[in-house]
Amino acid sequence: MLKKLLEIFHGSKSTRNKSNEHQKIIPYSNNKLDNAHLEFLKYINKKDYTKVPNYWCEYIGKIDATISELLHMELLTKPNEIQLLETNTVKTLKELAKNNGIKGYSKLKKSEIIETLLQNLSKEDIYQAHKNLTIYVLTPDGEKLVNDYQEQKNTERNQLIFRIAQCIEDNNLIAAAKAVIKYEQQQVFNRGLGIDWNTVEPNQLLNTSSEIFNLTFHGLDNTEEFKKLIKKHLIIGELLGEDIGKISNSFLTETTEEIKCSSLESFLKNPHGGYASRMNSSNNDKVELYLHYVLFKASNHKRLNNLLSVQAGDGIEILKTESPEECSICGNVKNIYLWDEVEYIPKLPLHFGCRCLYIAYFKQSKY
């Protein structure tokens, strides 16, 4: 009899689902979440809790224990029938309707199919159809906590951007870099590969930004205010690691003045393929293309000077991102320049939209 009871006990233990395990884990004693746990709360919403990446352990400790804590605090809960249906694609929802003999769904939008399923299926049927789904969703309290946290993050980032802009206006890029370092040290996840924000020096962040700061815009027939805005947004974007699209959008929110650049207009009539050929003649696209050109001009100028001063390897290579078939301009330029040829190396970028880069060149070993 005892043996039989032990078998039943072990059998039920082995089939216990993950959700029940979370409910049984003893929650943490603290009831206030730090930023790492708030980041996890934001992340885990509607995610498969059985497939959480292991890197989270570095920030929150044991994943199951953390989920248990969030359930205990009533910040996470099991999804209701509407939330379950919303996890599906339109195709899956249509299959669910078909399998249950529901008609008239073929031309409906996702929200309409969900409404049709809710009207025709019982809660039990919906839960049964999603019995293998392993997700939790935010409760109203959890959602408020996440929203408040995100709002605070947005506020802090906007304050940082305002601070950088002030430093640029005061010609003090060192202070701008220090503000960025302080901000990054407070983040849960570190930005940038190979950057230790606890030891990095301000000057290490300013290579490209200093070049941008010292640029002149001879080919730009716009107001000085327009040119100042270009510098400001490029430096902010560079210091914050933003892509050119985001930099361009930020810049465009601050000015109604349209870009005036005759060389850019002329180039767009025959862009020779490549990145520029995928842009159109709208002001927004022209601004993005011009900002891209300026950013690559500054970064390549700094990179070339660094390569010439260090002289590592056997020369300098122009790393091309477009094949000769895709860009006739870059395709006609020589790739490799040994040290006795570097005086002939062309200045990058070669044209608007050029994404070529200078890198160190090393001869292939014969062994």
Secondary structure as UniProt FT lines:
FT   HELIX           2..15
FT   HELIX           18..24
FT   HELIX           35..44
FT   TURN            49..50
FT   HELIX           54..56
FT   HELIX           57..60
FT   HELIX           63..72
FT   TURN            73..74
FT   STRAND          76..77
FT   HELIX           81..86
FT   HELIX           90..99
FT   TURN            100..101
FT   TURN            106..107
FT   HELIX           110..120
FT   HELIX           123..129
FT   TURN            130..132
FT   STRAND          135..138
FT   HELIX           140..169
FT   TURN            170..171
FT   HELIX           173..185
FT   TURN            193..194
FT   TURN            197..199
FT   HELIX           202..205
FT   HELIX           207..213
FT   TURN            218..219
FT   HELIX           224..240
FT   HELIX           244..252
FT   TURN            253..254
FT   HELIX           262..269
FT   HELIX           275..278
FT   HELIX           283..310
FT   TURN            313..314
FT   STRAND          315..319
FT   TURN            324..326
FT   HELIX           328..331
FT   STRAND          336..338
FT   HELIX           339..344
FT   TURN            352..353
FT   STRAND          357..361
//
